[in-house]
Amino acid sequence: MNTFLSLISFGVLISILLSAWAVFELNSMKTDIVVINKDVANVLGQMKEIKSQPVRGARPNAPPSQPQNVLVSIDDDPIKGDPNAPVTIIEFSDYQCPFCKRFYDNTLGQIDEEYISKGKVRLVFRDYPLGFHKKAMPAAIAANCAGEQGKYWEVHDFFFENPTKLDVDSVLNSSKELNLNEDQFRKCAEDKTKEAEVNKDFEAGQKYGVRGTPSFFIGKTDNGKKEMTGVYVRGAQPFSAFKTHIDKLLAEKN
């Protein structure tokens, strides 16, 4: 009898353990499903971002399927580095674009360290605010206004490092060390001529075949001229992609 009862007790224990394991497995599967759903949502969000670019203005020319040289103007836009550096990178960018921030976070610093700071490359920043990024245009205007006071690149860096603060008040409140003239800064930000300047950059980008942000044109500097012939590079590419083009241009004889 005792043996029989022991067997029953053992069977009950096994049933309890199996039930507990089944519940554990079910909860684990539910957790995996939640994680997978989040990953799918992130991918779909990125795909939507890519497909949506751009939404303003006339339809741009289709980008070349293979690297192709394009005649591009630097206009009168901000230059980072030696103005006479032998290689020029013209960037078309959007302060609210997550891929532009990725380039800033992961690649620009390396380009700066190896080339810009050594006088080998100059970076020209041209605005390309996408229509569905509502804060991109005000941020572009604010950065250009800071440029009037010699603080363009400081505000450029501030925006990419603080993507939730793309406005005039945030610049003034969070960057007191910039010593901006507040009245002049605010007056400039409300001036429609600055918006026209940003729109001119956007329209130029469309003319050159820009199809999203960030987009780059890399070429040899033609000193004394505001135009250069450059190869089109699209997206937040790794440093190695830029290095390949830059080193090839630096190795070429004049």
N, C-alpha and C positions, 0 to 999 in steps of 0.2 A: 504493500500500500504506500509506504513512504517513498519507495522508488518511483511509483506511478505519479505521486504528487510532485516529486522533484522534477520528473520529466515535464509535467504540465507547467510548473513554474518556469522551467528553463525555456519552454516553448513560448510562454507569455513574454518572457524577457527578450527573446529573439524577435518577437513580433513588435515589441515596443522599440527596440533598437532599429529595426528595419523601417518602422514608421518615422522615427526621428531622422534617419538618414534620407528618407524620401522627402521630408519637409526641407531639410538642409539643401538637397539637390535642387528642389523647386525654387527656393529663395535665391540660390546661386544662379540658376538660369534666369530668373527675373532680373537680377543685377546685371548679368551679361547683356540682356535684351535692352535695358536702359542705356548702358554704355554704347551699345551698337547704334541705338536710335540717335544718341547725341552725336556720334561720329558721322552718321548719315546726314543729320541736320547741318553739321558744320560744312560737309562737302557740298551739299546743295546750296548753302549760303554762299560759298565761294564761287560756285558755278554761276549763280545768279548775278553775283558781283561782276564776274568776267563778261557774261553775256550782255549786261546792261551798259557797258562802256562803249562809246559815250552816248549821251542822249540829247545833247544840245547841238544846235546849229545844223549846217548842211551835212549830208552824208560824206564821210571822209573817203579818200582813196583807199583801196585795199592795200594792206601792207604786203611787202614782197615776201614770197615764200622762201627765198634764199637771201643772204646778206646782199644788200644793194646800196650803192652810193647815192646819196641824196644831197642836193644843194640846200643848205639850211642857214638861216640868218640868226645871229646872236642878238639882234635888235639892240636895245639899250638896257638889257637885263643884267642883274647882278652877276658878278664874276668872283668866284672863290679861287684864290691862288694868284700866281704871277700872271698878269695880263699878257705877257709875252711868252708864256709856256708853249713848247712846240706842239703839244697835243691838246685838243679841246674836246670836252664832253658837254653836249647840250642836253639837259634833262627837262622833260615835260612832266610836271608832277602836280599832285593834288594833296593838300595838307590833311584831308580827311580819309584818304585812301589807305587801307591797311597794308597793301602791297608796297606803297611808297614808304610807309613807316618801316616795313621789313627791310627795304633797301637801305634806309637810313641807319637802322639798328645793326644790320649784319654786314654791309658791304662798303658804305661810304667811308667809314673810319679807316678801313684797310687801303682804299684808294688814296685817301688823304695822307696816310702815314707813308706809303711807298712812293707816291707820285706828286700829289698836290703840294705837300709841304717841302718837297725837294725841287720845286720849280719845273717839273716835267709835264704836268697836266694842269689845266685850268678848267673849272666847272662853271658852266653857265646855267642858271636856274630860270626856266620859263614856266609860267602858270598854265595849268590845264585843269581847272576845277570842273568836275563832272556835275551835271544837273541834278542828280539824285543825292548828292552830298551837299546838303543845305548850308553847312558851315564852311565849305571849302572856299566859296567866293569871298565872304567877309574876312576869312583868314588871309587869303591872298592879298586883298586890299590892305589889311593891317600890316603885313610884312613889307609891302612896297612903301607904305607910309613910314615905317621904321627905317627903311632904307634912305629916306630923305634926311634922316638924322644920323646916318652912318651906322645904323644898327640892324641892317637887313639880316645878316647871317645869325646874329644873336637871337632874333625873333624866329627865324627859320628853324633853328635848333630847338627853341622853346616849344614851338607848336608840335614838332615831331616827338618830343619827349613828354609832352602833356596833351595827348589827343582829345581830352575832354575840355580843354580850355582854349578853343579856337575863336577867341573874341578879343576885342579891344580892352575891355575891363580886366580880363584875366592877365593880359600882357602888362597892364599898368599896376595891377595889384600884386602879381606874383613875381615881377621882375623889376623891382625898384632899383636894383643895381645898374639897370640900363641907363638910368638918368635921362629918360625921354621927356621932352617938353610936352606935358599932357595936353595943353590947349591946342598946340600945333598938331599933335598926333590925332586928336579927336576930329579936328576940323578937316584934316586930310582924309580920314576914314569916311567922312560924309560927302567928300567931293566925288562927283560922278565921273570925273576925268580918270580917276584911278580905276574905276570899274571898266571904263573903255580900254584902258591899257591892258588889263587882265584879259578882256575879251579878244583883244588883238593877238595876244599870245595863243589863246585857244584856237582862233581861226587859222593862225599860222600853222599850228600843230596839225589841224585837219588837212591843210594844204600839203603838208609833208607826208601824210599817210599815217599819222598817229592813230592807233586804234585802242588805246587804253593807257592806264598809268600804272607805274612809271614807264616812260619811253625815253630812249636815249639815241643820240647821234654822236658817233665818235670819229674824229678826223684830225687832219693836220691843221694847225693854226696858220692862217694866211694873214700875217701881221699887216696891220694897216687897213684891213678889210673887215666888214661886219658879216661876211658870209664864209662858209667853209663847206667842203664836200665831206660828208660823213656816212658811215655805215649805220644802218638802223638796228638797234638792239631793244627788244621789247621785254618788259617785265622785270621783277626783282631778281635778276640773275645773280649767281654767286660771283665772288671776287675773281675767280679764275676766268670767267667769261670776259670780263673787262680787261684783265691782264693780257689775255691773248691778243686782243685788238690793239691795246696801248703799246705793248712791246714790239709788235709788228710795225707800227707807225714810227716808233722811236728808232728802229733799226734801219728804216728807209733813208736813203740819201736825199738831200734837198734837191 
